[in-house]
Amino acid sequence: MADGPGVCPPRCPRVAALHLEADTPSRWGASPCARLVFVDHGFLRLELADALWCVPPQCAVWVLPNARYRLWDGGALSAWTLTLPERSAIQPVESGTVPGTPLLRELLDTAAGFGAEPWPGSPGDHLLQVLLELLPLAPLRALHLPLPATGPLAQLAETSLRDPLDDQILAGWMRHHAVLESDALPAFQAATGLTFDAWRRRLRLFDAIAKLAGGADLAQTAVSASDCDAAEIGAAWHALRDGRASAWASIRRSS
């Protein structure tokens, strides 16, 4: 099921359920309104022009107004989307993941049952106002995989996203584009801020975490993740779930 851009609510936030069933991307879309996507079950990958955001269960991610994006699920996905009014006083200034809380989950779940536009002064309207007061208090974390924006390097990243464990992707891409490694690797690092090996390692960590979210065994996931061991995968999983910079540093050191 594709997640379309939708329309901006005129006055109050709009909460809606989101379900994706197959491991395929939605259509590219954009909205003039900011949108928060909270993952209840499954593992979400949000692809923007310059980054891939990975969101485990019980976490959320902000999408900025007018940003082109598409969604990938890690198996069956159940989530809520919270769309802010176009002229809302509460607007995120950057994309980022938000560690979820039981309160935020329950507020979104309950708000989705009130319909698109509750009457002013109704219980649904009061609940949405509580959401608006809660959101600025949520910490914002920059836990993502940078992507080259355009050109052949973007094609290399796109191919790698589809098969994170293929060690021959870089060599095949260089042959296809008649590019030398001495030119390709510095260009990739300049575009992403990571060496290609560090970038691919982080991608493989995300892929392993997606398998964990789908119920895979940690030890078997580590075996299938090539150069990522179980301890590193576990640390990355907890960093994404909790937003703890100390745990995420285990990934950053590889860059």
Secondary structure, 3 states (H helix, E strand, C coil): CCCCCCCCCCCCCEEEEEEECCCCCCCCECCCCCEEEEEEECCEEEEECCEEEEECCCEEEEECCCCCEEEEECCCEEEEEEECCCCCCCCCCCCEEEECCHHHHHHHHHHHCCCCCCCCCCHHHHHHHHHHHHHHHCCCECCEEECCCCHHHHHHHHHHHHCCCCCCHHHHHHHHHCCCHHHHHHHHHHHHCCCHHHHHHHHHHHHHHHHHHCCCCHHHHHHHCCCCCHHHHHHHHHHHHHCCHHHHHHHHCCC
